[in-house]
Amino acid sequence: MSSGCRGSVVMLMLIVFLFVLTIVTMALVGAVAYAMQVRLYEHPVDGLVWRVPASVGAVTVFWCLWIALTFAYPGHTRPLHQASLDSGPAPFDELQVVTTDDRVETYRREKTNAPGYPKYKNINEADRPLPRRLKEVRVKADRKDAAYAATFKPESVVSNDARRQKTIVYKDESGRIMEEDGLGIIKTSGSGWFGVLLLLNLSYVGLWMAVFTVGVGLPFEAGAGLGIGSALLTAFTTMPFLVAQVEALALK
């Protein structure tokens, strides 16, 4: 199956998953709201039948916004517990490099959980180190992809004299950057994105609190507690899965 077909299948599965998730969430929120209101007021509030779909619909819109941001800026929109100041897209799985003497070599990332920069092995000579001072770096998010997703070229003329040019910055057509000492990793401005991510996650918590208070009419104390719990539950379960799938799709 080609990468385009796989991407279409993944997109279709995400749409189906989001639809099913919305229906399940609607049923759970409705059941909890009904039970709490019967316990507190002896009968549900007026309009619960439309309040629940409208409230969960707002959450679904927020999920779609999160997905759109992830597709546009993969690596920057992970749930807060998965983020760091250096949060960024996953390292590329395969690199094809063109050296200054026009040799073309292919390197694949080693599967390891060790900290630090990813390690790449030459597919023909395992002991051959990844060269420096390159004319081009072509990348694949997944080695199974048929074609290379992007080509990074040095911003300035490459010199073999390390004293004159200590590091090389490579950039692709969309403006993404890789540095010579971190080939395979997109360079990000972490602190600025962390602020955006913090706002995104806090807005998510606030939305869930509004669902159970303003949306379905529970008292603030009960509604806020349920909202925070729902936000944390989905942030640790649903959102990591959604974000990971969209990141993989965006980087193909």
Secondary structure, DSSP 4 states (H G I P E B T S, - for coil): --HHHHHHHHHHHHHHHHHHHHHHHHHHHHHHHHHHHHHHHSSPPTTHHHHHHHHHHHHHHHHHHHHHHHHHSTTS---GGG--TT--PPPPSEEEEEETT--EEEEEE-----SSS--EEESS-TTPPPPSSEEEEEEESSTTSSS-SEEEEESS---S-TTT----EEE-TT--EEEGGGTTS----HHHHHHHHHHHHHHHHHHHHHIIIIIT---HHHHHHHHHHHHHHHHHTHHHHHHHHHHHHHT-
